[in-house]
Amino acid sequence: MADGMGVCLESLLLVHRELETGRLVAPLGVEGFKVNGYTMNLLKSRAELPKLRSFQDWLFAELDK
Protein backbone atom coordinates (compact mmCIF):
# COMPACT_ATOMS: atom_id res chain seq x y z
CA MET A 1 0.00 0.00 0.00
CA ALA A 2 1.45 3.36 -1.00
CA ASP A 3 0.12 6.54 0.50
CA GLY A 4 -2.72 4.61 2.13
CA MET A 5 -4.37 3.97 -1.22
CA GLY A 6 -4.72 0.19 -1.02
CA VAL A 7 -4.57 -1.86 -4.20
CA CYS A 8 -4.01 -0.46 -7.66
CA LEU A 9 -4.14 -2.27 -10.98
CA GLU A 10 -2.06 -0.20 -13.34
CA SER A 11 0.91 -0.14 -15.63
CA LEU A 12 4.18 -1.20 -14.04
CA LEU A 13 5.69 1.90 -15.55
CA LEU A 14 4.04 3.97 -12.84
CA VAL A 15 5.32 1.85 -9.95
CA HIS A 16 8.70 0.65 -11.23
CA ARG A 17 10.72 2.59 -8.64
CA GLU A 18 8.51 1.47 -5.75
CA LEU A 19 8.81 -2.17 -6.81
CA GLU A 20 12.61 -1.90 -7.07
CA THR A 21 12.93 -0.38 -3.60
CA GLY A 22 10.49 -2.82 -2.04
CA ARG A 23 8.02 -0.11 -1.06
CA LEU A 24 5.42 -1.98 -3.12
CA VAL A 25 5.20 -5.66 -3.96
CA ALA A 26 3.57 -7.50 -6.84
CA PRO A 27 2.08 -10.52 -5.04
CA LEU A 28 1.00 -12.11 -8.32
CA GLY A 29 4.27 -11.32 -10.09
CA VAL A 30 5.00 -8.75 -12.73
CA GLU A 31 4.19 -10.96 -15.68
CA GLY A 32 0.60 -10.89 -16.74
CA PHE A 33 -1.79 -9.78 -19.40
CA LYS A 34 -0.33 -7.48 -21.99
CA VAL A 35 -2.85 -4.82 -22.90
CA ASN A 36 -2.24 -2.31 -25.63
CA GLY A 37 -5.02 0.15 -25.12
CA TYR A 38 -5.43 3.77 -24.32
CA THR A 39 -8.25 5.95 -23.13
CA MET A 40 -8.63 9.67 -22.99
CA ASN A 41 -11.18 10.98 -20.55
CA LEU A 42 -12.65 14.44 -20.85
CA LEU A 43 -15.57 16.27 -19.39
CA LYS A 44 -18.41 15.90 -21.90
CA SER A 45 -19.02 19.63 -21.72
CA ARG A 46 -15.44 20.31 -22.87
CA ALA A 47 -14.84 17.47 -25.29
CA GLU A 48 -15.39 19.63 -28.37
CA LEU A 49 -13.14 22.52 -27.35
CA PRO A 50 -10.78 23.14 -30.29
CA LYS A 51 -7.61 22.83 -28.21
CA LEU A 52 -8.74 19.53 -26.70
CA ARG A 53 -9.89 18.20 -30.07
CA SER A 54 -6.51 19.14 -31.60
CA PHE A 55 -4.63 17.45 -28.78
CA GLN A 56 -6.77 14.31 -29.09
CA ASP A 57 -6.26 14.18 -32.86
CA TRP A 58 -2.49 14.59 -32.45
CA LEU A 59 -2.28 12.02 -29.65
CA PHE A 60 -4.21 9.33 -31.51
CA ALA A 61 -2.17 9.98 -34.67
CA GLU A 62 1.03 9.46 -32.66
CA LEU A 63 -0.31 6.26 -31.14
CA ASP A 64 -1.08 4.90 -34.62
CA LYS A 65 2.55 5.26 -35.76
RASUL-V922409 format. One line per field, one symbol per residue. phi: phi as a letter, one per 30 degrees, with the letter a starting at -180 (. if undefined). psi: psi as a letter, one per 20 degrees, with the letter a starting at -180 (. if undefined). A space follows every 50 residues. Layout:
# RASUL-V922409
phi->???
psi->???
This chain:
# RASUL-V922409
phi->.chicicbcaddedbedddddidbbcdcicdadcccbbbbcbdedcdcde ddddddddedddddd
psi->ppkkicqporphhijgghghijhqqnhjripbpopnqqqppqphijhjpg hhggggggghghhi.
